Amino acid sequence: MPKKIILIAATALALAAAGGCAQMPRPSMAAAPMAGAPSTATATAATAAVTAAAERLRLAMIDPTPAALGALVADDLSYGHSGGRVDTKTSFIADLMDGKSDFVTLVISDQTVRVTGDVAVVRHTLTADTNDAGKPGKVAIKVLGVWQRQADGAWRLLARQAVRPPV
């Protein structure tokens, strides 16, 4: 119960503070868009869809279920941790379900989303309180995520790499 209260409070705080997730500014184009280029409305819709999927993944990492996580990550996921370990879809989900990775809180800030076709690059800062394998801790990392629009139209995390920011 306390975890869900913290989850609700953290979500409300993050949305109120950030006014939603920010999009990386795009340069203005004086000339007309290239033939075949997606419309602004299409690009905006894709950015919103990726942002929503990233938020669903953040929530699923705090209160994980195999179904929620499985729907948000690609079958060939490559999930790089700041310490060098790389997870697959199977190991990523198993670690969250077994409590090996346990996020008590998880806050995303400074997020940018850049969509190009069926690929999106998402960058953000992640801060979290953890209880990995029963050991309380704190995390502060920079994250690069690559999301891909899959054949079924859903955006799924394809690759992720975290780094520790310089001190």
N, C-alpha and C positions, 0 to 999 in steps of 0.2 A: 504493500500500500504506500509506504513512504517513497518508494522509487517512482511510482506513478504520479504522486503529488509533485515530486521534484521534476519529473518529465513535463508535466503540464506547465509548471511555473517557468521552467527553462525555455520551453517553446514560446510561451507568451512573451517572456522577456526578450528573447532573440528576435521575434517578429516585431515587437514594439521598438526595440533599439535600432534595428536595421531597416525598418520599414519594408521588410521582405528581403529577398536576396538581390544584391546589386548585379547589374550586368556590366561587363567591361565596355567602356565607351568605344564607340565605333567612329572612325573618321567620317566626316561628311563627304558626300560625293557630289561634285558640281555637275558632272555629266550624268546623262540618263543611265540607269542600270544596264548591265550587259544583257544581251538576249539569253534567255534560259536561266537567268539568275532568279533565286527565290524572291518573292515579294517581301516587303517589309512586314506585312501581316503574317506571312508564313514563317519568317525568321523569328518574329516576336512570339508566335505560338510555339515554335520549337524550343526557344529559350525558356519559356514558361513551363513547358513539359519537362525539360531537363531539370530545371530548378525544383519543380514539384517532386520529381523522382529522387533527387538528391536529398530533399527533406524527408521523404518517406524512408530512405535508407538510414538517415541519421536517427529517426525515431525507432526503426527496427533494430538498430544496433544497441539501443538502450533497453528495449523490451523485445528481445528476439524471439521469432518463431521461424522454423524452417521454411514455411510457406511464404512469409513476407520477405525474408532474405533471398530465397530462391527466385522470387519474381523480380527482384531488383538487380541481380548480378548475372552476368553472362556465363554460359556454361564453361567458356575458356578463360575465366577470370584470372588475371595476374595481379595479386594484391601485395604490394611491397610495403614493408614496415620500415620505420626510421632506423631500426637496428640492423637491417639487412635481410631479415627473414622474408621469404616470399610464400604467400598462401595461394592455393587454388580455390575454386568455388567450394569444394568439399571441405577442405581444412578451415577455410574462413568461417563457414557456417557452423562446423563442428566446434571450433574454439569458442564461439559466442554461445552456443547451446550448452556446452559443458562448463561454462564459467571460467575457462582458461583466459578468455578475454571478457571482461565484465565492465561495461560502462555504466556508472552510477549517474553521471551527468555527461553531456556531450554538447558543446556549444560551437557553432560555426560562425566565423566572422570574416569580414573582408572578402566575401565570395565574389568571383567573377565567372561568367559563363560565356563561352564563345562557340557558337554553332556554325559548322561548315558542312553542309550536306547532311549526311547521316552520322556525323561524328561531332561530339561536343567536348571541349576542353573546359574543365571546371577547376579553378584554383581557390583555395581558402586556407584560413588558419583554423585549426582545431584545438580547442582546450577542453580537457575532460578530467573528471574525478573517476578513478578506476578502482576496481576491487578484483584484479586479476588473480585467479586461483586463491581467493581469500586474502590477498595482500593489498591493502589500500595504497593508492598512488595518485600521482597527478601527471597529466600529459599536456604538452604544448608543442605542436608541430605545424609545419606547413605541408599542404597536401596538393598534389596534382592528380586529378581524376580524368580518365578518358571514358566517355559514355558513347554508346553506339545505339542507333535506332535499329532494332532487330527486324527480321522478316515479318513478325506479327505486328509491327508498328510501335512496340514498347521500347522505351529507352532503358538500357541496362548498363551497369558499370562493367566495362571491359578491362580496364587497367587502372591501378592506383599506385602512387608512390609517395611516401611521406619522408620528410627530412626534418631534422632538428634545426631550428633557426640558430644562427650564430649568437653567442653570448655576449 
